[in-house]
Amino acid sequence: MLRFFLRALCLVLALALLPDSVEAESQVSRDQAEMTALKLVPGGAVVNSSLERDGRRLVWWVDISIPGSRNVKAIHVDARTGAVLSNAVEAPEDR
């Protein structure tokens, strides 16, 4: 029982020492990534954005509404460089 408690305590301490989120690793802020994506869709609005790890690369996944359409542009922005990695249209059934 003591071993279990000590292992659990070590896990809690290790998690407490990790950065609050992967955003701490990103050199491009959420706002910067969203602004980059918005430039590709005139009149669009941010529907959703999240920072995710794609293999070893950190990527901002930004969905922008397309005016006059139910589709969105799914734009991936490199979280270290700010470069657009992909820009694709997604229909509602694809999300």
ZADRENTOR-76836 format. One record per residue (C-alpha): chain; y, x, z. Coordinates in steps of 0.25 Angstrom, whole numbers. Layout:
residues N
+------+-------+-------+-------+
! gugu ! north !  east !    up !
+------+-------+-------+-------+
!    A !     Y !     X !     Z !
...
+------+-------+-------+-------+
end
This chain:
residues 95
+------+-------+-------+-------+
! gugu ! north !  east !    up !
+------+-------+-------+-------+
!    A !     0 !     0 !     0 !
!    A !    10 !    11 !     3 !
!    A !     7 !    18 !   -10 !
!    A !    10 !     5 !   -17 !
!    A !    23 !     4 !   -10 !
!    A !    27 !    18 !   -12 !
!    A !    24 !    17 !   -27 !
!    A !    33 !     4 !   -28 !
!    A !    44 !    11 !   -20 !
!    A !    43 !    23 !   -30 !
!    A !    44 !    13 !   -42 !
!    A !    56 !     6 !   -36 !
!    A !    63 !    19 !   -34 !
!    A !    60 !    24 !   -48 !
!    A !    66 !    11 !   -54 !
!    A !    78 !    12 !   -45 !
!    A !    81 !    25 !   -51 !
!    A !    80 !    21 !   -65 !
!    A !    93 !    17 !   -73 !
!    A !    97 !     3 !   -71 !
!    A !    94 !     0 !   -86 !
!    A !    92 !     7 !   -99 !
!    A !   107 !     4 !  -101 !
!    A !   109 !    17 !   -93 !
!    A !   102 !    25 !  -104 !
!    A !   111 !    18 !  -115 !
!    A !   123 !    25 !  -121 !
!    A !   127 !    13 !  -129 !
!    A !   131 !     1 !  -120 !
!    A !   127 !   -13 !  -122 !
!    A !   141 !   -17 !  -127 !
!    A !   141 !    -5 !  -137 !
!    A !   128 !    -9 !  -142 !
!    A !   132 !   -24 !  -143 !
!    A !   145 !   -20 !  -150 !
!    A !   137 !   -12 !  -160 !
!    A !   128 !   -23 !  -163 !
!    A !   140 !   -33 !  -164 !
!    A !   146 !   -25 !  -175 !
!    A !   134 !   -28 !  -184 !
!    A !   135 !   -43 !  -183 !
!    A !   150 !   -48 !  -185 !
!    A !   152 !   -60 !  -176 !
!    A !   139 !   -59 !  -169 !
!    A !   137 !   -59 !  -154 !
!    A !   128 !   -52 !  -145 !
!    A !   116 !   -60 !  -141 !
!    A !   108 !   -50 !  -133 !
!    A !   108 !   -35 !  -131 !
!    A !    98 !   -26 !  -123 !
!    A !    95 !   -12 !  -121 !
!    A !    81 !    -8 !  -124 !
!    A !    72 !     4 !  -126 !
!    A !    66 !     5 !  -140 !
!    A !    56 !    17 !  -138 !
!    A !    65 !    28 !  -133 !
!    A !    78 !    22 !  -139 !
!    A !    87 !    13 !  -131 !
!    A !    92 !     1 !  -140 !
!    A !   102 !   -10 !  -138 !
!    A !    96 !   -22 !  -144 !
!    A !   108 !   -32 !  -147 !
!    A !   106 !   -46 !  -153 !
!    A !   119 !   -51 !  -160 !
!    A !   120 !   -65 !  -165 !
!    A !   123 !   -67 !  -180 !
!    A !   134 !   -77 !  -182 !
!    A !   129 !   -89 !  -189 !
!    A !   115 !   -86 !  -187 !
!    A !   104 !   -88 !  -176 !
!    A !    99 !   -73 !  -179 !
!    A !   104 !   -61 !  -172 !
!    A !   106 !   -47 !  -176 !
!    A !    97 !   -38 !  -167 !
!    A !   104 !   -25 !  -167 !
!    A !    98 !   -12 !  -160 !
!    A !   108 !    -2 !  -155 !
!    A !   104 !    12 !  -150 !
!    A !   108 !    13 !  -136 !
!    A !   111 !    28 !  -136 !
!    A !   118 !    29 !  -150 !
!    A !   124 !    15 !  -153 !
!    A !   117 !    15 !  -166 !
!    A !   112 !     2 !  -172 !
!    A !    97 !     4 !  -173 !
!    A !    93 !   -10 !  -180 !
!    A !   100 !   -22 !  -184 !
!    A !    91 !   -34 !  -187 !
!    A !    93 !   -49 !  -188 !
!    A !    84 !   -57 !  -179 !
!    A !    81 !   -72 !  -180 !
!    A !    80 !   -81 !  -167 !
!    A !    65 !   -81 !  -169 !
!    A !    64 !   -66 !  -169 !
!    A !    71 !   -64 !  -155 !
+------+-------+-------+-------+
end
